[in-house]
Amino acid sequence: MANKDANGISHYPGWSQEVLSYLYEERKITASGHETTDTDPGIATSQDDYSLETCLLERDRYQIELLANLDRVPQADAIAVVTFPKPKGGSGFPARVFAILP
């Protein structure tokens, strides 16, 4: 999943600050989700740079990682249902996620 090269650098896609700022500040979303293991791209996490994830969590927003079957959810008009407990002092927890399609 990390798709590491010979030097141990991960190569998987991640979000950009510009896109996340637009989604959270302009569109007022509460959470974002993706198939990859992190919000930050692999090249950044290989250098212990989790600045995008930190930015979201500091603003009391959250992310949903390792989602599957996103290709089966339409780009518009679907409703995502996300349920999970949040343990006191915990940084994350497995989630149950499903989409209600139009």
N, C-alpha and C positions, 0 to 999 in steps of 0.2 A: 504494500500500500504506500510506502514511503517513496518508492521509485528512486532509490539512491544510486548515484553514479559511483565510479571507482574511487572518488575522493570522499564518499560519504555524504554528499550534498543531495538533499531530497529535491525531486522535480515533480511537483503536483501543483495544479492551479490554485489560486486563492483570489480573494476579493481585492479591490483597490480602495484607498481612502476616499477617492472621489465618488465612487459608486456607493459606498456605505454611507457617506455624508448625505448624498442625495436621498437615498432610501429612508434613512432614519430622521433626517432633519426636514426634508421637503415633503416626503410622502408619509411621514409620521408612523413608520412601521414599528412594531414592538420587538420582532425577532426576524432573523434571517436563517435560512437553512441551505445546506449544500451536501454533495456526495462525498467530498474529500474529508480528510481527517482534521482539518483546521481552517479557520477563517483566513489566516495569513498564508501566503504561498510557501511552498516547500523550501525554496531558496532562503526565505527569511527565517523560517523556523529552524533551519539548519545552523543559523547564526544566533540562535536564542532570541530572535526578534519576534515577539508576539504583540506588537504595538496595535494592530487592528483589533485583535481579540480584547486586549486590555482597554482600548478606547470604548468598546461596546459595554463591557462589564462595568466600567467606571460610571457609565451613564444609566445603569440599572436596566440594561437591555440584555437580551440573550441570543444565543445562536444554537442551531440544531445541526449537529455534525453526523456524518455517515448515513445520510438518508438514502434510501433505495427507491428505484422505480420512478424517479422524477420525470423521466421521459414519458411517462403515462399520464401525467397531470397536465391539463391545458394551461397555457400561459395566462389566461384570464378566466374569471368566473368560478373557479374552484374554491372551496373553503378547506383550509388545513386545520385539523384538530390535533392539538399537542397536549398530552397529559404526562405529568411526572411529579413525583414528590421532590421537594427541595430540603435536603437534610440541613439542619442548623450548622452553619459554618462550612458547609460543603461548597465546592466549586462547580460541581456538575453531577449529573445522574442520568442513567438511561431513560429514554423517553419512548412513549408509545405515540406514533404519529400516523394519521390516516387522512386521506383527502375525500371530501364529498364533492363529486363531480356534477356539473350542471346537466 
